[in-house]
Amino acid sequence: MNIAFAMGQGAAGGGASGGFASFVPLILMFVIFYFLLIRPQQKKTKEHRQMIDNLKTGDRIITSGGLHGRVTGVAENALTVEIAEKVRVKVNRGSVSALVQTGSPQAATKKDKKADNGNA
């Protein structure tokens, strides 16, 4: 009986520091997950939200469904996108996955004409 009593006291005395020490690896794993997974994902989400908020007429976009087109109209929650000549569709702002080119295509063609005139 004395042996069991002695073993019980030894385990209880070291248990308080052992309990905290067992949480250190869990805390360390959470810190690693935060810096390797959570923080980069939050940064990417923030950049995507800013890109969607800054869309304007003339921008070339790609939707999450794979449609390529040019923004012709901007509303609060939707965009009108021209995917072919005289073919326009309305898409939700959240379905825009990438911005391919900013600005109006008219400005791009003016730059191309100036470059062609300068080379000819």
Secondary structure, DSSP 4 states (H G I P E B T S, - for coil): -HHHHHHHHHHHHHHHHHHHHHHHHHHHHHHHHIIIIIHHHHHHHHHHHHHHHT--TT-EEEETT--EEEEEEE-SSEEEEEEETTEEEEEEGGGEEEEEE-S-HHHHHHHHHHHHHHH-
